[in-house]
Amino acid sequence: MTHVFLGLGSNLNREKNIRAGLDALNNKFGRLICSRVFESESVGFRGSHFYNLVVSLQTELAIADLSETIKKIEDNHGRVRTGPKYRPQTLDIDILTYGNFVGVESGIELPRAEITKNAFVLLPLSEIAPNELHPQFKKTYSELWSEYDQSSQVLWPIDFVWSGGVLIPEKNSCVRI
């Protein structure tokens, strides 16, 4: 089994699509460890605010198969793949890390560069895996967060209900088994 971190985001029907994405991932992979959900401004375009979170899971799928599975989940929830890269999204799921793999596999560069570029990825990752090392930089996610220019992107935790559980800003995470 390989330990994987995924980033989820939505700015169209945000609550519905994030819940549906979590349900689909839970149905496919089982136990998920979820960060808090954060609301943030759009990055790269003018648009409505996003909801973002990071989930941790275990999989036996190879990177290419995991990517295909994620694309199917996105497509099943209205993902449109034509047009500009930065635009409103129903559901966006990105593979952030795949074990300790560093490199390009099936056209996917890992670990994903957004980890250290976007607060809405790095902060939730630093919360659910503060002492894990970034596979490439060999620093913990909490170290990377403390070095990050936290004034560069605005985000804030929100109350979020998923399958009877609440991802509460005052608590670190929600685990659904």
Buried (B, 14 or more C-beta within 10 A) or exposed (E): EBBBBBBBBBBBBBBEBBBBBBBBBBEBBEEBBBBBBBBBBBBEEEBEBBBBBBBBBEBEBEBEEBBEBBEEBBEEBBBEEEEEEEEBBBBBBBBBBBEBBBEEBEEBEBBBEBBBEBBBBBBBBBBBBEEBBBBBBEBBBBBBBEEBEEEEBEBEBBEBEBEEEEBBBEEBBBEBE
